[in-house]
Amino acid sequence: MPGVAGWHLAPRSMALQGRSLPEICAQLKDEDRNGARTLDDVVKHVGTVPLVVWAWAPGAGRESAPGTHAGFHAR
């Protein structure tokens, strides 16, 4: 599998595609759908977990996530 150790697809229930911004916001804040994380935990998760950070430096021949990780993680 590509990516860093532990790389895997997120469960279908975590998909964001086709959802409105309010729906995405509600999903990210809903501890029943976000891995039992508080909002502070979500912010820490997207800032420090290697699997998330990898998206902006995926290696040669792979397209990185749009923008920058710093911009994505900014509060």
For each residue, the residues with C-beta under 8 A, 3 or more apart:
1: 7 8
2: 7 58 62
3: 7 51 54 58
4: 7 50 51 54
5: 50
6: 50 51
7: 1 2 3 4 51 54
8: 1
9:
10: 14 15
11: 14
12: 15
13: 33
14: 10 11 27 33 34
15: 10 12 18 19
16: 19 24 27
17:
18: 15
19: 15 16 23 24 27
20: 23 24
21: 24 25
22: 25 26
23: 19 20 26 27
24: 16 19 20 21 27 28
25: 21 22 28 29
26: 22 23 29 30
27: 14 16 19 23 24 30 33 34
28: 24 25 34 39 42
29: 25 26 34 39 42
30: 26 27 33 34
31: 34 36 37 38
32: 36
33: 13 14 27 30
34: 14 27 28 29 30 31 37 42
35: 45
36: 31 32
37: 31 34 41 42 45
38: 31 41 42
39: 28 29 42 43
40: 43 44
41: 37 38 44 45
42: 28 29 34 37 38 39 45 46
43: 39 40 46 47 73 75
44: 40 41 47 48
45: 35 37 41 42 48 49 52
46: 42 43 49 52 72 73
47: 43 44 52 53 73
48: 44 45 52 53
49: 45 46 52 53
50: 4 5 6 53 54
51: 3 4 6 7 54
52: 45 46 47 48 49 55
53: 47 48 49 50 56 57 69
54: 3 4 7 50 51 57 58
55: 52 58 64 65 69
56: 53 64 65 67 68 69 72
57: 53 54 64
58: 2 3 54 55 62 63 64
59: 62
60:
61:
62: 2 58 59
63: 58
64: 55 56 57 58
65: 55 56 69 72
66:
67: 56 71 72
68: 56 71 72
69: 53 55 56 65 72 73
70: 73 74
71: 67 68 74
72: 46 56 65 67 68 69
73: 43 46 47 69 70
74: 70 71
75: 43
